[in-house]
Amino acid sequence: MPKTNLLERLEYLSRETEIPVEALLAKAIEAGVGSLYRHCMGEKYMAGGITRETALRLLGPQEVARLECLISRSCEPGDEEIDLPCGHA
């Protein structure tokens, strides 16, 4: 798919899914804010700003395990597209 601007992509998705552009934008904003929030909470956990129990509730056990691996430096952060050497994808 060639590069397109945001409006073209939204209009395409709207046609393909039969979901109005406004509803797609709302979903995109919700997903984006959710992703940013999770990233912020992960950073806060790594800095000691929230408890492990809170992190487990907000991020889930797999993400907490990945963050703990990074905290312990038992594995190196890699390209976000690939799994960490420890297997904590």
C-alpha positions, 0 to 999 in steps of 0.5 A: 500500500503506497504512503497515504495521509491520515484522512485517506487511511481513515476513509479507506478503513471506513469504507472497508469496515463500514464504520464511520470515520468519527467512530474510527477516530474514537477507537484510534484515540482510545487505543493510542491513549491506552498504549501511552498509559501502559508505557507510562505505567511501565516506566513508573514501575521501573522507577519504583513509582508504583508497586508490583501489585499495581503493575500486575493489575495495570500491565499484566504478568507478562509485561511485569516479567519483561520489565523486571528482566530489564530492571535486573539487567539480566537481558538487554533491551532490544528492538521492540519488534523482536523478543528480548533474549530472556524470552520475555517478549 
